[in-house]
């Protein structure tokens, strides 16, 4: 399977392009990568810059450690993932591609990735599934009402929190994460 990232698509605020959801002892925690000029970008994704004047990477890493230090698989992924978080990234698309590559390798998914070299308004439905404007925080509950279920670290305190970052699944299930997703997709 090949995944194509449209880096010429305009940045869309209120999307998963710079955010994810994790679960802590008090419930859901939103992590958001700060952007130069904030969320009101009027440019293609490939030009969106990360605001590195803020200490977001250290804050995100501390949050992940606090949320998942007791999870069964956090230690297994910790060192390599910490390296990803401590590296400086100038562009959001580079951060996103590095994260996708890391997750893809850890889950052993048979996918390759490529990036576009221009904006394409339409993708042939028989060849591609176009998800550019479909995976949004505001619509994920209606578009994907049946979440993938697995035991979460703080489920006994805050209940099951659906639609979290893939990190939640990896830290809780480790190498079994791929199997859980394959079962969910039928």
C-alpha positions, 0 to 999 in steps of 0.5 A: 500500500502506498500513502501519498502525502499532499504537501501542496494542500493548504494547511487546515486549522482544527485538523490533526496536522499539528495535534494529537490526543493522549490520555493522562490520569485526569483524562484526555490531553491534547498535544499541539505543535505550535506554528509560526503565525499560529493556526491561521496559515494561508499556505501549503503544508510544505511551507508551514513552519514550527514555532521553535521559540517555544519549548513544545518538544520538551513539554510534549515529551514530559506529558508523554512520559507522565501519561505512559511511563507505567504503560507496558510498552513505553520503555520499549519505545522510549529511547528512540521516540525521545530522540525523535522528540528532541530533534529540532524540526523547522517544518511541520510536514517534516515532523509529520513525515518523521512521525509517520515513518517511525510509527510505520516501522514500529508497527511493521506496516507494509506501507510506503510513503511518497509526497506530491510534487504539485496540488491535485484537486481530484484523485481518481476514486478507483486508484486513491482514497482521498482523506485530505479533508475527512480526518478532522477532530470535529468529525471523527466521532461521526465518521468513525463511531466505533472506536478500536478498543483496547485496555488503556493505562488510566481506563479504570479512572477516566474510562476508555478514551476513543480516537487517541494518538497511535502512541496510546495504542503502541504504549498499551499494546506494543507489537499487538497494536498492528493485530488490533488495527487489522481486526478492527478493519475486518 
